[in-house]
């Protein structure tokens, strides 16, 4: 009886494996089933329960696993000490390198003591003109959605106030133990939230471009370039742009699944 019980689960696992990732299926982005953050949106005395969802998705991207070609088994990455060999991940500690091979070791309790408490409120602190926020500081977009029916009215009040003011609201929120500056923008029936980079995360353009000569090019060459720009200008239509490499990978995987023999050729070759 013990032998039968042991073999049945293995058979079921193997049966699920072929369709686990379905890599050649459509890669249409979808709203995640679970919110990234839940809490309150507050503007002075007005507040409402809300949830943050990622506005973008990379779930449809092709990803690969490393396999042993002799067994087709997926390789496990095991933490290894160069002197003593494999170690248990649960036994590892965190260290900050202050010099070559010299670390300040920190315990979980010590890290918890300085960790920001997970705040459950996006407190709006300031209203600014969108044009005053340099695009270097815009980071990831999210959808802020009412989390309960009782909060919809307060949510719409904040949304409409932002629309009428024509301003971007700034607030703070703690996500994944780190404090983030966020910008709130009314969009359609809802509110769009962007995380903003802090000043110490952005390299000043003058530093990045310091080595470029200040000389101006020939006016005739500028005029030629302007004419090219005028010929190719148009509206931004993201649906017309596709990741050609990703599409080629999907086609390759579908053909391999069908058992087709794949000829070797250079990317972009005929």
ZIBEL-V416717 format. One record per residue. PSI is psi in degrees with one decimal (999 if undefined). Layout:
# ZIBEL-V416717
PSI
PSI
This chain:
# ZIBEL-V416717
-40.9
-38.6
-39.4
-42.6
-31.5
-34.2
-28.2
-47.3
-34.5
-41.4
-41.9
-41.1
-45.9
-34.9
-28.3
-20.6
-47.2
-37.2
20.5
-47.4
-21.9
58.9
-21.0
4.5
174.1
143.1
33.5
129.0
142.3
153.5
135.0
152.6
-31.1
141.1
154.1
-30.1
145.9
143.3
-146.9
140.6
125.6
129.8
98.5
-115.7
-6.1
126.5
158.2
150.1
132.3
166.9
144.5
130.9
141.9
131.8
-11.3
159.4
135.4
16.0
-24.5
-2.0
145.7
130.0
153.8
153.7
151.4
128.2
153.0
114.7
-20.9
-28.7
-14.3
18.9
144.1
136.3
134.7
133.6
109.8
125.5
131.0
131.4
128.7
-21.8
-40.3
-12.9
-159.6
141.1
156.4
132.1
-34.7
-20.9
-6.0
150.6
165.4
138.1
143.1
123.0
116.7
-19.9
170.7
115.3
19.9
124.2
149.0
115.7
131.3
133.2
164.7
-37.5
-40.5
-38.4
-38.8
-30.6
-28.9
-2.3
136.6
137.6
140.9
103.4
144.6
27.2
132.5
104.1
116.3
123.4
-29.6
156.3
130.3
160.4
131.4
-34.9
-18.0
-6.9
110.3
137.3
-17.5
-24.9
-15.5
135.6
-121.7
140.5
147.0
158.0
127.9
116.5
139.6
136.3
-16.4
149.2
-31.3
-18.3
0.9
-41.7
-47.2
-37.7
-47.7
-31.8
-46.6
-41.6
-47.9
-34.5
-40.3
-41.1
-47.9
-34.1
-24.4
34.7
160.1
131.6
139.0
137.5
-175.4
149.3
147.0
116.7
128.5
44.5
4.7
140.2
131.7
139.2
133.0
149.1
131.1
128.0
128.4
135.8
116.3
-123.2
2.0
-161.3
129.0
136.5
132.0
134.6
142.2
141.1
146.1
161.5
-36.2
3.6
-13.1
125.5
124.0
134.1
-36.6
-29.4
-42.6
-37.0
13.5
-32.9
-2.4
127.9
149.0
5.3
150.2
141.4
173.4
133.1
-33.5
-37.6
-36.7
-41.1
-40.0
-44.0
-38.3
-38.3
-38.4
-41.6
-44.3
-36.5
-30.3
2.8
155.1
-179.0
152.9
114.2
88.1
-26.8
-16.6
-5.4
130.9
153.0
99.7
-33.7
-42.7
-42.9
-39.2
-37.1
-42.8
-42.2
-41.0
-44.2
-42.6
-42.4
-37.6
-37.7
-34.6
-5.9
14.3
148.0
123.7
123.0
146.7
130.4
160.3
150.8
131.3
-5.1
166.4
999
